[in-house]
Amino acid sequence: MPKRDVYSFPFSTIYSLLVDKVERKGRGKRDVDAAINWLFGYSEERIEEMAHSDVTYSDFLLSAPSPNPKRLQKKGRICGIKVEELEEGKERDMRILDLMVDEVAKGKTLKKIFMEE
């Protein structure tokens, strides 16, 4: 099977994987939606629409209505990569979302994840 670029995957596939990850740890879809809202400015309704469309993950990342400037202050490692060392762009945003979902799955409060504490 040929290797596929993650950005070409449907957002619906990625979103399902993110939700599954947090649900296995006792958290819920609303937590993933809250992280996406904080990070990119998507409303719950828009997330739901996109999760039932054929929009690619790349298009989801690039068409964010209002990326949060505080996202660039997020620090941490995801898959051994320090997010703060990545250039600004869709790879960094993708990794930050992965990091935030990992933090949700590990039981961190949304306030802490959103750097409000």
HUDAZI-V201963 format. One record per backbone hydrogen bond with DSSP energy under -0.5 kcal/mol. CO is the residue of the C=O (numbers start at 1). NH is the residue of the N-H. Records with the same first field share a line. If there is no record, write none. Layout:
BEGIN
CO: NH ; NH
END
This chain:
BEGIN
5: 8
6: 9
7: 58
9: 57
10: 13 ; 14
11: 15
12: 16
13: 17
14: 18
15: 19
16: 20
17: 21
18: 22
19: 23
20: 24
21: 25
22: 25 ; 27
23: 26
28: 31 ; 32
29: 33
30: 34
31: 35
32: 36
33: 37
34: 38
35: 39
36: 40 ; 41 ; 42
37: 41
39: 68
40: 66
43: 47
44: 48
45: 49
46: 50
47: 51
48: 52
49: 52
50: 53
55: 11
56: 60
57: 61
58: 62
59: 63
61: 64
68: 71
69: 72
70: 73
71: 74
76: 83
78: 81
81: 78 ; 83
82: 85
83: 86
89: 93
90: 94
91: 95
92: 96
93: 97
94: 98
95: 99
96: 100
97: 101
98: 102
99: 103
100: 104
101: 105
102: 106
103: 108
104: 107
109: 113
110: 114
111: 116 ; 117
112: 115
END
